[in-house]
């Protein structure tokens, strides 16, 4: 949980804590991600459709779905007024995908301390965020052609999405056969890797023309894409 939340500290508007030059940027459209010891800043000038639309695509939503996608969920109360989630796009899905990947890495690194008979839900959370990304891209392709065009033409953003997906897939696959990491994960895993769902990921990578960079890391492509800047925390 600590690693998960600390990963969020370099995300969104909090990036100014590390990079003062970014303190005046709007983080309703632009966004940042802390990935390892790197801060990845993405400039985008458009807010895409709301991630909360995905809630209507989920049959029998569970508590996890309600936490992240229910548009009617009350997230805070200020002076007696109930505050609900704003109509943000999928930058926050990517943020959570990144944070749950960090959680999975931590769970793997400390697996020797998991008591016999106990388990962790890290893989479940990671798979859920992967499923949300699939649902978002599918809805984007089918119902929001202008948004689909925007994200497939924004190569810097497409590269970030690809690297976040690759990292998530690598670590959730590493524990797929370990019962300590799999409480309730099977149905979500089957959804994510169902060809009818997974193909939207492949389609997005192909149409964005980003597959030629699949074996490159963020430092390899620093300054290669417009609107993507890489900061090394160790150099700040």
C-alpha positions in Angstrom: 0.0 0.0 0.0 2.8 2.4 0.9 4.6 1.8 -2.4 1.3 2.1 -4.3 0.5 5.5 -2.8 4.1 6.8 -3.1 3.9 6.0 -6.8 1.0 8.4 -7.0 3.2 11.2 -5.5 5.0 11.7 -8.8 1.8 11.6 -10.8 -0.5 14.4 -11.9 -0.1 17.8 -10.3 2.2 16.4 -7.6 5.0 16.4 -10.1 5.8 20.0 -9.2 7.2 18.7 -5.9 10.1 17.3 -8.0 10.2 19.5 -11.1 9.6 23.2 -10.3 9.5 24.1 -14.0 6.1 22.2 -14.2 4.4 24.0 -11.4 2.4 26.3 -13.7 1.1 23.5 -16.0 -2.6 22.5 -15.9 -3.0 18.8 -14.9 -6.5 18.4 -16.1 -5.2 17.6 -19.6 -1.4 17.2 -19.1 -0.2 14.4 -16.8 2.9 12.8 -15.3 3.8 9.3 -14.2 6.5 8.2 -11.8 7.9 5.0 -13.3 10.8 3.6 -11.3 13.2 6.5 -10.7 11.9 8.4 -13.7 9.2 11.1 -14.0 7.4 11.0 -17.3 5.6 14.2 -18.3 3.0 14.1 -21.1 1.6 17.2 -22.6 -1.8 16.9 -24.2 -4.2 19.7 -25.1 -7.4 17.7 -25.0 -9.6 16.1 -22.4 -10.9 12.8 -23.7 -14.2 11.2 -22.8 -14.9 10.4 -19.2 -13.6 7.2 -17.7 -16.8 6.9 -15.7 -18.7 5.9 -18.8 -17.1 2.5 -18.4 -19.3 1.7 -15.4 -22.2 1.1 -17.7 -20.1 -1.5 -19.6 -19.5 -3.7 -16.6 -22.0 -6.4 -15.6 -22.5 -6.9 -11.9 -19.9 -4.3 -10.8 -18.0 -5.3 -7.6 -16.6 -3.0 -4.9 -13.4 -2.4 -6.9 -15.4 -1.3 -9.9 -17.5 1.0 -7.8 -14.4 2.6 -6.2 -12.7 3.5 -9.5 -15.6 3.9 -11.9 -18.9 4.6 -10.2 -19.8 8.2 -11.2 -22.1 8.5 -8.2 -19.6 7.5 -5.6 -19.1 10.2 -3.0 -15.4 10.8 -2.7 -15.5 13.6 -0.1 -17.8 15.9 1.9 -16.9 19.6 2.2 -18.9 21.8 4.5 -21.8 19.4 4.3 -21.7 19.2 0.4 -21.1 15.8 -1.1 -18.3 15.8 -3.8 -18.4 13.2 -6.5 -15.8 12.1 -9.0 -15.1 14.6 -11.8 -15.3 13.7 -15.5 -11.6 12.9 -16.0 -10.4 10.8 -18.9 -8.2 7.7 -18.8 -5.1 9.4 -17.5 -6.2 8.1 -14.0 -6.7 4.6 -15.3 -3.1 4.7 -16.5 -2.0 6.2 -13.2 -3.6 3.3 -11.3 -2.2 0.8 -13.7 1.2 2.1 -13.0 0.6 2.1 -9.2 -0.8 -1.4 -9.1 2.2 -2.6 -11.2 4.5 -1.1 -8.5 2.4 -2.9 -5.9 2.9 -6.2 -7.7 6.7 -5.6 -7.9 6.8 -5.0 -4.2 4.7 -8.1 -3.5 7.0 -10.2 -5.6 10.1 -8.7 -3.9 8.8 -9.5 -0.5 7.0 -12.8 -1.2 9.2 -14.7 1.3 7.4 -12.8 4.1 3.9 -13.8 3.0 2.8 -16.1 5.8 1.8 -19.7 4.9 -1.9 -19.8 3.8 -2.0 -16.0 3.2 -2.3 -14.2 -0.1 -2.1 -10.8 -1.6 -4.7 -9.1 -3.9 -2.1 -7.2 -5.8 -2.6 -9.2 -9.0 -6.3 -8.8 -8.9 -6.0 -5.0 -8.7 -3.5 -4.9 -11.5 -5.7 -7.1 -13.8 -8.7 -4.9 -13.0 -6.9 -1.8 -14.2 -5.8 -3.7 -17.3 -9.4 -4.5 -18.0 -10.4 -0.9 -17.6 -7.8 0.2 -20.1 -9.2 -2.4 -22.6 -12.7 -1.2 -22.0 -11.7 2.4 -22.4 -9.9 1.9 -25.7 -12.7 -0.2 -27.0 -15.3 2.4 -26.2 -13.0 5.1 -27.6 -12.6 3.2 -30.9 -16.3 2.5 -31.2 -17.9 5.7 -30.0 -15.3 8.5 -30.0 -13.4 8.4 -33.3 -11.9 11.9 -32.7 -10.5 10.8 -29.4 -9.2 7.6 -31.0 -7.5 9.6 -33.7 -6.0 11.9 -31.1 -4.4 9.2 -29.0 -3.1 7.1 -32.0 -1.5 10.2 -33.5 0.1 11.3 -30.2 3.1 9.0 -30.4 4.6 10.2 -27.1 1.4 9.3 -25.2 1.0 6.0 -27.2 4.6 5.1 -26.2 3.8 5.7 -22.5 0.6 3.6 -22.7 2.6 0.8 -24.4 5.3 0.8 -21.8 2.8 0.8 -18.9 1.0 -2.1 -20.4 4.2 -4.1 -21.1 5.3 -3.6 -17.5 1.9 -4.6 -16.1 1.7 -7.7 -18.3 5.2 -8.8 -17.4 4.6 -8.7 -13.6 1.1 -10.1 -13.5 2.2 -13.0 -15.8 5.1 -13.7 -13.4 2.7 -14.7 -10.6 -0.3 -16.1 -12.5 0.4 -19.6 -11.3 1.2 -18.7 -7.7 -1.9 -19.1 -5.5 -0.5 -16.5 -3.1 -1.2 -13.9 -5.7 -4.4 -15.1 -7.1 -7.4 -14.7 -4.8 -10.3 -14.0 -7.1 -8.1 -13.2 -10.1 -9.1 -15.9 -12.6 -12.3 -14.3 -14.0 -10.6 -11.0 -14.5 -7.6 -12.7 -16.1 -9.9 -14.5 -18.5 -11.5 -11.2 -19.4 -8.2 -9.4 -20.0 -6.7 -12.2 -22.2 -9.9 -13.0 -24.0 -9.0 -12.4 -27.7 -12.2 -10.3 -28.1 -10.9 -7.9 -25.4 -7.1 -8.1 -25.9 -7.3 -7.3 -29.6 -8.0 -3.6 -28.9 -4.6 -3.3 -27.2 -2.9 -4.8 -30.3 -5.0 -2.6 -32.6 -4.0 0.5 -30.6 -0.3 -0.3 -30.7 -0.5 -1.1 -34.4 -2.5 2.0 -35.5 -0.4 4.3 -33.4 2.7 3.0 -35.2 4.5 2.5 -31.9 5.4 -1.1 -32.1 8.8 -0.3 -33.7 9.7 1.2 -30.2 8.5 -1.8 -28.2 12.1 -2.8 -27.1 13.2 0.7 -26.2 12.9 2.3 -22.8 12.2 5.8 -21.8 15.8 7.0 -21.8 16.3 5.5 -25.3 13.6 7.8 -26.7 14.1 10.9 -24.5 13.5 14.0 -26.8 12.5 11.7 -29.7 8.7 12.4 -29.3 7.1 15.8 -29.1 5.2 16.4 -25.9 7.0 13.8 -23.8 9.7 14.7 -21.4 11.7 12.3 -19.2 13.2 13.4 -15.9 15.5 11.3 -13.8 14.7 11.8 -10.1 18.4 11.2 -9.2 19.3 14.3 -11.3 16.7 16.7 -9.9 
